[in-house]
Amino acid sequence: MHVIAVASQKGGAGKSTFAVNLAVLADEEGVPSLLIDMDEQGSLSVWQGLRKAPTPLVVPSRPEELAEVLDTARRDGRIKWAFLDAPPLSNESVALMMRAVSLVLIPARPSIFDLSAIAATIGMAHELERPFFVALNAVPRAAASPRCRT
């Protein structure tokens, strides 16, 4: 099972949106993906309540429950992809989550606030020796100019 954490110290970077979109893309009939809602806001749980489709599966979890949730998903045998929506903090809870994943996705909007906030998340991924990548989110489309054709 592939386990991906969507994490960033900055709130509003698009973590929940990234997690939901990736889970919907990975979801297949008979092979559901799993969204683990670790953010106290519970955005994924709200999203699931508004959605008509029964999958992706959404499980709210506290950091201390994460190992049990992942073990249960592995034993189920149907889950190929699990996505963890992290809280907007850089603390021991996020470190605990990062230890359980195979990849960390760090979303950031193209603003000085988001870009400066990702350093802590990158540092934590380095410290825990977890592969990561930064994905820019909500990037405005370049305006056409007389010299540039789109």
Secondary structure in CASP SS format (residue, H / E / C, confidence):
PFRMAT SS
TARGET T0000
AUTHOR 0000-0000-0000
METHOD secondary structure of the structure
MODEL  1
M C 1.00
H E 1.00
V E 1.00
I E 1.00
A E 1.00
V E 1.00
A C 1.00
S C 1.00
Q C 1.00
K C 1.00
G C 1.00
G C 1.00
A C 1.00
G C 1.00
K H 1.00
S H 1.00
T H 1.00
F H 1.00
A H 1.00
V H 1.00
N H 1.00
L H 1.00
A H 1.00
V H 1.00
L H 1.00
A H 1.00
D C 1.00
E E 1.00
E C 1.00
G C 1.00
V E 1.00
P C 1.00
S C 1.00
L E 1.00
L E 1.00
I E 1.00
D E 1.00
M C 1.00
D C 1.00
E C 1.00
Q C 1.00
G C 1.00
S H 1.00
L H 1.00
S H 1.00
V H 1.00
W H 1.00
Q H 1.00
G H 1.00
L H 1.00
R C 1.00
K C 1.00
A C 1.00
P C 1.00
T C 1.00
P C 1.00
L E 1.00
V E 1.00
V E 1.00
P E 1.00
S C 1.00
R C 1.00
P H 1.00
E H 1.00
E H 1.00
L H 1.00
A H 1.00
E H 1.00
V H 1.00
L H 1.00
D H 1.00
T H 1.00
A H 1.00
R H 1.00
R H 1.00
D H 1.00
G C 1.00
R C 1.00
I C 1.00
K C 1.00
W E 1.00
A E 1.00
F E 1.00
L E 1.00
D E 1.00
A C 1.00
P C 1.00
P C 1.00
L C 1.00
S C 1.00
N C 1.00
E H 1.00
S H 1.00
V H 1.00
A H 1.00
L H 1.00
M H 1.00
M H 1.00
R H 1.00
A C 1.00
V C 1.00
S C 1.00
L E 1.00
V E 1.00
L E 1.00
I E 1.00
P E 1.00
A E 1.00
R C 1.00
P C 1.00
S C 1.00
I H 1.00
F H 1.00
D H 1.00
L H 1.00
S H 1.00
A H 1.00
I H 1.00
A H 1.00
A H 1.00
T H 1.00
I H 1.00
G H 1.00
M H 1.00
A H 1.00
H H 1.00
E H 1.00
L C 1.00
E C 1.00
R C 1.00
P C 1.00
F E 1.00
F E 1.00
V E 1.00
A E 1.00
L E 1.00
N C 1.00
A C 1.00
V C 1.00
P C 1.00
R C 1.00
A C 1.00
A C 1.00
A C 1.00
S E 1.00
P C 1.00
R C 1.00
C E 1.00
R C 1.00
T C 1.00
END
